[in-house]
């Protein structure tokens, strides 16, 4: 990637409970899409600097997309207090900023809690064209995640998890994906919930799925 496209902008977005801290990896001037990446559970150390989030950003940035990461309310320098459910509105605020700034179709990627909240925000948004759910949580931190809304979400979806993911066991995740509308793909690669030791494979899987999707668009 050209050095000019490797720049990072630090910024604040207007969120529903105050400003949200964000980072934008600047994309190519002729980018075809913009991208948004959402981080894992903030009460368990999740931030926009998380390794999985960083590698997802790199995968999306490889296509020349501008990529926005942000901290959920109450995380880092983001204002507000963790809610657990209302963070869907934080994702919507980040989406609105991205759409105003670039006026491009959006690719969304979320990890764990970020996937659960982000999918809910992005499925109904007509400007979001593709969804990547990493380490989709089914049962985590005593919380059961429901994905009934995916039954009517007809956007291309990639579900990518480690084969030893403690928060999204094989069968539970297969059941979630089975009930989701197509097009969809479920991929297991070696590793735990955090893709420990397998982040490069995670990134390559995202890139190859996206490459195929963009060719057929």
KAFEN-V394636 format. One record per pair of residues at least 12 apart in sequence whose ideal C-beta (glycine too) atoms are under 8 Angstrom apart, sorted by the first residue. I is the first residue (numbers start at 1). GAP is how many residues later the second one is. D is the distance in Angstrom with one decimal. If there is no record, write none. Layout:
((I GAP D) (I GAP D))
This chain:
((1 27 7.8) (1 60 6.9) (1 61 7.3) (1 63 7.3) (2 26 7.5) (4 22 7.4) (5 21 5.8) (5 22 6.0) (5 23 5.2) (5 56 7.9) (5 59 6.6) (6 19 7.6) (6 20 7.5) (7 18 7.7) (7 19 4.3) (8 15 5.8) (8 16 6.9) (8 17 5.7) (8 18 7.1) (9 14 7.1) (9 15 4.3) (9 17 6.4) (10 12 7.5) (10 13 5.9) (11 12 7.6) (11 13 6.4) (12 65 7.7) (13 57 6.2) (13 80 5.8) (13 81 6.0) (13 84 4.8) (14 79 6.5) (14 83 7.7) (15 58 6.3) (15 63 7.0) (15 64 7.2) (15 65 6.8) (15 74 7.6) (15 75 5.4) (15 78 4.6) (16 57 7.8) (16 64 7.8) (16 70 7.3) (16 73 4.3) (16 74 6.8) (16 77 6.1) (17 56 5.0) (17 62 6.3) (17 63 3.2) (17 64 7.3) (17 69 7.9) (18 55 7.2) (18 60 7.4) (18 61 2.7) (18 62 5.0) (19 59 7.0) (19 60 5.4) (20 50 5.0) (20 51 6.3) (20 52 7.5) (20 53 6.9) (20 58 4.6) (20 59 7.5) (20 70 6.1) (20 73 6.5) (20 74 6.9) (21 27 7.6) (21 49 6.6) (21 50 4.5) (21 54 7.7) (21 55 4.9) (21 56 4.1) (21 57 4.7) (22 26 7.4) (22 46 6.1) (22 47 6.5) (22 48 3.9) (22 49 7.3) (22 72 7.0) (22 75 7.7) (23 25 6.1) (23 45 7.4) (23 46 4.9) (23 47 7.6) (24 42 6.1) (24 43 7.1) (24 44 5.2) (24 45 7.9) (25 32 6.0) (25 36 5.1) (25 41 6.7) (25 42 4.5) (25 44 7.8) (26 40 5.9) (27 34 6.9) (27 37 5.3) (27 38 4.9) (27 39 3.4) (27 40 7.0) (28 36 3.3) (28 37 7.8) (30 34 7.2) (31 32 7.8) (31 33 4.9) (31 34 5.3) (31 35 6.0) (31 71 7.4) (31 73 6.4) (32 31 7.6) (32 32 7.6) (32 33 7.6) (32 72 7.0) (32 73 7.7) (32 182 7.2) (33 30 7.3) (33 32 5.1) (33 71 5.5) (33 72 5.2) (33 73 6.5) (33 74 5.2) (33 96 7.0) (34 31 5.9) (34 32 5.1) (34 33 7.7) (34 34 7.2) (34 64 5.0) (34 65 7.7) (34 67 7.6) (34 68 4.4) (34 70 4.5) (34 71 7.6) (34 72 5.4) (34 73 7.6) (35 22 7.7) (35 25 4.1) (35 26 7.7) (35 30 4.5) (35 31 7.1) (35 32 4.5) (35 33 7.1) (35 71 6.7) (35 72 4.6) (35 73 7.3) (35 74 6.8) (36 31 7.5) (36 32 5.2) (36 33 8.0) (36 55 7.5) (36 58 5.7) (36 59 6.2) (36 62 5.7) (36 70 6.1) (36 71 7.7) (36 72 5.2) (36 73 7.4) (36 82 7.5) (36 86 7.9) (37 16 5.4) (37 19 5.1) (37 20 5.3) (37 23 7.1) (37 30 6.3) (37 31 7.3) (37 32 5.0) (37 71 7.9) (37 72 4.9) (37 73 7.0) (37 74 7.7) (37 77 7.5) (38 15 7.8) (38 31 8.0) (38 32 7.6) (38 34 7.7) (38 53 5.9) (38 56 7.7) (38 70 7.6) (38 71 7.5) (38 72 3.9) (38 73 7.1) (38 76 3.1) (38 77 7.1) (38 79 6.6) (38 80 4.3) (39 14 4.9) (39 30 7.1) (39 32 7.1) (39 33 6.8) (39 36 7.6) (39 72 6.4) (39 74 7.7) (39 75 4.9) (40 12 7.2) (40 13 7.5) (40 71 5.0) (40 72 3.7) (40 73 5.1) (40 74 5.8) (40 95 7.5) (41 71 6.2) (41 72 3.9) (41 99 7.3) (41 100 6.5) (42 29 7.6) (42 30 5.3) (42 32 6.4) (42 33 4.2) (42 40 5.6) (42 71 7.6) (43 39 6.0) (43 98 7.5) (44 97 6.7) (46 26 7.9) (46 29 7.3) (46 65 7.9) (46 66 7.0) (46 67 6.3) (46 68 7.3) (47 24 5.8) (47 28 5.7) (47 29 5.7) (48 21 3.9) (48 22 6.0) (48 23 5.2) (48 27 8.0) (48 28 7.3) (50 61 6.6) (51 143 7.2) (51 148 6.3) (52 59 4.6) (52 60 7.9) (52 82 6.0) (52 83 6.9) (52 142 6.3) (52 143 5.9) (52 147 7.0) (52 150 7.1) (53 16 6.1) (53 58 5.6) (53 61 7.4) (55 140 7.9) (55 144 4.8) (55 145 7.9) (55 147 6.1) (55 148 4.7) (56 53 4.5) (56 55 6.7) (56 76 7.1) (56 78 6.3) (56 146 7.8) (56 147 7.4) (56 150 6.4) (57 12 6.1) (58 145 6.2) (59 50 7.9) (59 144 4.6) (59 145 8.0) (59 147 4.0) (59 148 5.0) (59 151 7.4) (60 47 6.3) (60 49 6.5) (60 146 7.5) (60 150 7.5) (62 145 6.0) (63 144 7.9) (63 147 6.5) (63 151 7.2) (65 42 6.7) (66 32 7.9) (66 35 7.8) (66 36 6.0) (68 26 6.1) (68 29 7.2) (68 30 5.2) (70 20 7.2) (70 24 4.9) (72 15 5.0) (72 18 5.2) (72 42 7.8) (72 45 7.9) (73 13 8.0) (73 14 6.6) (73 17 5.7) (78 12 8.0) (84 59 7.4) (85 32 7.9) (87 26 7.7) (87 30 4.6) (88 29 5.1) (88 32 5.0) (88 33 4.8) (89 32 7.7) (90 27 7.6) (91 19 7.9) (91 26 5.7) (91 27 4.9) (91 29 7.9) (91 30 3.8) (91 31 7.0) (92 29 4.9) (92 33 7.8) (95 13 8.0) (95 26 6.6) (95 27 7.0) (95 30 6.1) (95 32 7.5) (95 33 7.1) (99 28 5.5) (105 22 5.9) (105 23 7.5) (105 24 4.5) (106 16 7.6) (106 19 7.6) (106 21 5.5) (106 22 4.7) (106 23 6.6) (107 21 7.6) (107 22 6.5) (107 23 4.8) (107 24 8.0) (107 25 7.2) (107 103 7.1) (108 14 4.4) (108 20 5.4) (108 22 7.2) (108 23 5.3) (108 24 6.8) (109 22 7.9) (109 23 3.9) (109 24 7.9) (109 25 6.6) (109 97 7.2) (110 22 7.4) (110 23 6.2) (110 24 6.8) (111 23 4.4) (111 24 5.5) (112 22 7.3) (112 23 4.7) (112 24 7.8) (112 25 5.3) (112 28 7.1) (112 55 6.9) (112 81 7.0) (113 24 6.6) (113 27 7.6) (115 18 4.2) (115 19 6.0) (115 20 6.9) (115 21 5.4) (115 22 7.2) (116 20 7.3) (116 21 5.7) (116 29 4.9) (116 31 7.8) (118 13 7.9) (119 12 6.1) (119 14 6.0) (119 28 7.1) (119 30 7.7) (119 31 6.9) (119 34 7.5) (120 29 6.2) (122 33 8.0) (123 26 5.9) (123 27 7.0) (123 29 7.7) (123 30 3.9) (123 32 6.9) (128 27 6.8) (129 26 6.5) (129 27 7.5) (129 88 7.7) (130 25 6.2) (130 26 4.8) (130 27 7.6) (130 28 7.7) (130 80 7.2) (130 83 5.9) (131 22 7.5) (131 24 5.7) (131 25 7.1) (131 26 4.6) (131 27 7.3) (132 25 7.7) (132 26 4.8) (132 28 6.9) (132 74 6.0) (132 77 7.6) (132 78 8.0) (133 24 6.7) (133 25 7.0) (133 26 4.9) (133 27 7.1) (134 26 5.4) (134 27 7.3) (134 61 7.7) (134 68 7.0) (135 25 7.8) (135 26 5.5) (135 27 6.9) (135 30 5.9) (135 32 6.9) (135 33 6.4) (135 58 5.0) (135 59 7.3) (135 60 7.3) (136 23 5.5) (136 25 6.2) (136 32 5.1) (136 37 5.9) (136 40 6.7) (137 30 4.5) (137 31 5.7) (138 29 6.7) (138 30 4.7) (138 31 7.0) (138 34 4.2) (138 35 6.0) (138 38 6.2) (139 28 6.5) (139 29 7.9) (139 33 6.9) (140 27 3.9) (140 28 7.9) (147 29 5.1) (147 32 7.3) (147 33 6.9) (148 31 7.6) (150 26 7.3) (150 29 6.7) (150 30 3.7) (150 31 6.6) (151 28 5.8) (151 29 6.5) (151 30 5.8) (152 29 6.1) (153 27 6.7) (153 28 5.6) (154 27 4.8) (154 28 7.1) (154 29 7.7) (155 28 7.9) (156 27 4.8) (156 28 7.5) (156 57 5.5) (157 23 6.5) (157 26 7.1) (157 27 4.5) (157 28 7.2) (158 26 7.8) (158 27 5.3) (158 29 6.9) (158 47 7.9) (158 48 7.1) (158 51 4.8) (159 14 6.8) (159 17 7.8) (159 18 5.4) (159 25 6.9) (159 26 7.0) (159 27 4.6) (159 28 7.1) (160 27 4.9) (160 28 8.0) (160 29 7.0) (160 42 6.4) (160 45 5.7) (160 46 6.9) (161 12 6.0) (161 26 7.7) (161 27 5.8) (161 28 7.9) (161 32 7.7) (162 26 7.2) (162 27 6.4) (162 28 6.8) (162 29 3.4) (162 30 5.0) (162 31 6.1) (162 32 7.5) (162 33 5.4) (162 34 7.8) (162 36 6.8) (163 25 4.4) (163 26 6.8) (163 27 5.8) (163 28 6.9) (164 26 7.8) (164 27 6.6) (164 28 4.9) (165 26 7.9) (165 27 6.2) (165 28 4.6) (166 26 6.5) (166 27 5.5) (167 26 5.2) (168 25 7.2) (170 18 7.0) (173 13 7.0) (174 12 6.7) (185 24 6.6) (187 18 5.7) (187 22 7.8) (189 12 4.9) (189 13 6.3) (189 16 6.2))
